[in-house]
Amino acid sequence: MRLAMKLSKLLCTLPMLSAVVCFAQRNDPGGAKLACCGTFFIFWIVLIVLNIALLVWVARDAKARGMDGAILWMLLVFFLSLLGLIIYLFARPQGNLVPCPNCGNKKLQASLKCPHCGYGV
């Protein structure tokens, strides 16, 4: 979640940075257009990286919670974006994730077997 917070802060500061660069170069209209265009591309690159990080998080979280079809959840979040994420958050099993004593990957505290290594208590 810390990475998501940092990326969201970066995403919020990019439009402000674009405006500052545009106003700083107001004597050179071509340079201002170029700076705004470059910031626009950076905005989309950051947005794509954020979406990829979200898809990876959904897949890992679904696997850790022992849900079948982590790929299907990734596709749902990919195609429906925020709505898909909200659906996933309400559909996933609730509970604390704890490290497995055998493999160290996270698993639901209430689950009897680790979804990664199959170690059971």
Residue pairs with C-beta under 8 A, 6 or more apart in sequence:
3 53
4 50
4 53
4 54
4 57
7 46
7 49
7 50
7 53
8 50
10 46
11 43
11 46
11 47
11 50
14 39
14 42
14 43
14 46
15 39
15 43
17 39
18 35
18 36
18 39
18 40
18 43
21 32
21 35
21 36
21 39
22 32
22 35
22 36
23 32
25 31
25 32
25 35
26 32
51 78
51 81
54 77
54 85
55 74
55 77
55 78
58 70
58 73
58 74
58 77
58 85
58 88
59 70
59 71
59 73
59 74
61 92
62 69
62 70
62 73
62 74
62 88
62 92
63 70
63 115
63 116
64 97
64 105
64 106
64 107
64 108
64 115
64 116
65 92
65 93
65 95
65 97
65 108
65 115
66 93
66 107
66 108
66 111
66 113
66 115
67 73
67 92
67 93
73 88
76 84
76 87
76 88
77 84
77 85
77 88
78 84
80 87
93 108
95 108
95 109
95 110
96 108
96 109
97 106
97 107
97 108
97 109
98 106
98 107
98 108
98 109
99 105
99 106
99 107
100 106
100 107
100 114
100 116
100 117
100 119
101 119
102 114
102 117
102 119
103 114
103 116
103 117
103 119
105 114
105 116
105 117
107 114
107 115
107 116
112 120
112 121
113 119
113 120
114 120
